[in-house]
Amino acid sequence: MRIIPVLDLLNGVVVRGVGGRRHEYRPIQSVLTSSVDPIPVANALIEAFNPSEIYIADLDAIQSSGSCPLVPLSPCHPVTIWLDAGVRDAASAMRVAGTGCHVVAGLETVESPEVLREILEAVSPEKVVFSLDLKAGTPLRTWPGIAEPLAIARHVVSLGVQRMIVLDLARVGEGQGTGTDDLCRRLAGEFPGLDLIAGGGITSIEDIQQLADLGVKGALVASALHDGRIRPTNT
C-alpha cells in the first residue's frame, strides 16, 4: 500500500484543500516545512515519506477553460510525478507527458469517453492515470448514457485504463474518510489488476489500512501529512 503525497497548487503556491470549495483554499501550514513553494514542499514530503510518486493538481489549469499552463517542478529526489493540469484533449495530454510527468486525466475536465480514448492512444495507458472525480458521491461530469460512478469506472477500464484514482472532493481536507469504501471494494473485486488509488479525508494509518483491506493499492494524502497525523515513522 503506497502513500502518495498530494500537492494542490493555486496561484503558484501549495494550498490546503477543503471539501472541494476552492475559493476557501489557503496556503498550507506544515510541520514538515515553513515553505509554501512547490519545490521545497515536494522535497520535504519526499525526504519524510520516501514516496515513489507525488500527485500534483494545478488548480489554475483545472479551472481554466483555455490551454493548460504546465507546472515547472523538478524535485531534487527521483520520484514519478502525476500531474493533473486540466487536460481536455490528446494535445494537452501530450504536453504534460512531454514534461516527463504521468498524465492525470480527470473526469472533471475530460468531456467524453472518446476524448479519453484519444488520450490513452496518444500518451499510452502506462503513463495515464484516470481520476474518477466525485462530489458527495456524484460524478463531477456525466457522459452520455454513463452517469453512475461504477458504470463510468467500468467503461474506462474497458478503454484500457490501468490506474484509477477514486476521489470525492467533498471529503478532501475534512478528516472524515474517503466515503468511497463500497465503490472501491467493488472495483477492487471486479478488477484485481487495476492500480486503484483512493483519496480524500484520510487522517490516519488506520484509514490507510482499511483501504488496503478493501483491495486499494495506494492512498492520496495531503493534510494528514502536513498536520503530523501520519508521521514518517508510521509509513
N, C-alpha and C positions, 0 to 999 in steps of 0.2 A: 504494500500500500504506500503510494507516494504522496508526500505533502508537496503541493505545487503553489509557491507563493504568488500572490496577485499584486500587481501594481495598477491602480486606476489613475490615469493621468488626465488632468484638466488644467488648461491654461499653463501647461509646461511643468506642473508640479504634481507630486503624488498626493492624492486625496483619499479620504475615508468614505467609502460608500455607505449610504443609509437608505435601505429599503427601496432602492431604485429612484429615489427622489433627488435627481441630480442637482437641482437648484440648492439643495441643502449640503452638498458635499463641500468639505473644508479640508485644508491641508492636514496631513496626518500628524499625530503626536506618537512617537515610538520610543520604546525602551531600548531599541537597537541602535538608533542614530538620532541626532538632532537635526539632520538634514531633511528637506522635503524634495530635493532634486532627484530625478530618476536614477542616475548612475550611482551616487552614494547609497541611496536606499536599496537598490538592487544588490550592490556589493555587500551591504550589511546583512541582507537576507541570505545571500549565498554563503557568506562567512559563517553565519549562525546555524543554518539548516542544511547546507550542502545539497541542495536540490539538483535534480538532473534537468528540470525545466522551470521556467518562470513564465507566468501568463501576464501579458500587458494589454490593458484596454485603453486605447487612445479615445477618450470620450469626446474630444473635439471632433475627431474624424467620424466617429459613430453617429454623432448628432448632426453632422453636416450633410447637406444634400448635394454638395459639389464633390470634386475629386478629393481623395484621401491624402492628407499630409502624412509623411512617414516619420516615426519617432526615431531620432538618432540615438541609439543606445548600444553601447559596447561594454558590458561588464568586464572587469579585469580577470574574472574566472571563467573557465569554459562552461557554458550552460546553453541549452536549447531554449530559444525564446519563442513562445507562442504569442503572436501579435494580432489583436483584433483592432484593425484600423478601419472598420466600417466597410469592408469590401462589398461591392454591389454588383460586380461583374468579373469576368475572367481577366480583363485587362488590369483592374485594380488588384486582383489577387496575385497576378504575376509581378506587379510592382512590389508587393510585400515580400513575396518569395525571393525576389531579386536582392533583397537586403540580407538574405541568409536566414530570415525568420521563417517559422512554420506559420501557415495562414489559418487564422480563426475565421471561419465563415459562419456568421451568426444569423439565426432566424430573423432577428430584428431588422437586418439590412438586406438579406438575400430574398428577392421578391418572388421566386418561383423555383420549383424543382429543376426546371430546365436550366436556370442560371447556375444552380449548384452543380448540375452535371457538367456544365461547361468549365466551371472552376476546377472540378476534380480532374477533368481531362487536360486542362492547361497546366496545372501545378503537379498533379499526381496525388493519389489518395494518401500516400505515406507522409505528405507534408501539409495535409489539410486536417483541421480539427473542426468538426461541426458543433456549433453551440445551440442547443435546444433552449431558447430563451423564453422564459415564462414570467408571468407576474401574477401572484396569488393563484397559481395553478393554471392560468390561462395563457396560451401561446401569445407572444407579442405580435405575431403575424400568422395569419392562416393562409394556406394555399388552396386553390380551387379543388374542392372535393376532399381535402385533407385538413381537418380542423382540430382533431384531438391530439394531445401530446404523444400518446403511444402510436397513433397512426402516422404522425409525422416522423417519429423515430424509426419506425419500421420502414417507411418509404426511403428515408435517406440511407439506411443500411442497404436497401436493395439497389441503390445507385452506386454503392461502393465505398461509403463512409466507413472508416476503420476506427476512428477515435471520435468520441462524442462527449461533450460537456452537457450535463443537465443542471440548469441554473435558474432558480427562481429569484428574480431581482427583488421581490418584496421581502425576502429573507436576508438580503445582504446587510451585514453590519448590525443586525437586530439581535443576534445571540440566541435564537430560538430554534436552531437546527435548520436543515435544508428544506423540510416539508415535502420532499420528493421521494421518500423511502419506498413507497409502494411502486412508483414508476420505475425507480432504479432496480428494485427486486425483479420486476417483470422483465426489464431489458436484459439484466444480467442472466436471467434464466433462459430467455429466448436466444440470446446472442453471446454465448460464453467467450467467444473470441474477440468481442468488441472491447476496445480500451475505453472503459466507461469512467468518466470523471464527474464528481458531484461537487457543487459549491453553494455557498450562501448560508450564513448563520452558524457556521461551525465554530464552536467555542472551546473544545477540549479534545484531548486524546481519546476520551471515551466516545465522543461523536464520531471520530475517525474510525475507531474500531467497529462501531456499529455499522458504518457504511461498508467497511471491509467484509463484515459478516453477511451483508446483502449481496456481495459479489462485485462491489465497486472497486476499481483499481487505483484511483487517485482522488485527491481532495484539493479543491481550490480554497486557499485560506489567506486572509488578509488581516482583519482586525485582531484576531486572537494571537497572531504572531507579534504584532506591534504592542499589544497590551500586556504581553507576557503570560497570557493564559496557557499558551502552548510554548514550552521552552525547548531550547536546543537539546537539553539532556533527555527529553522525552521522545525524540524522533527516532 
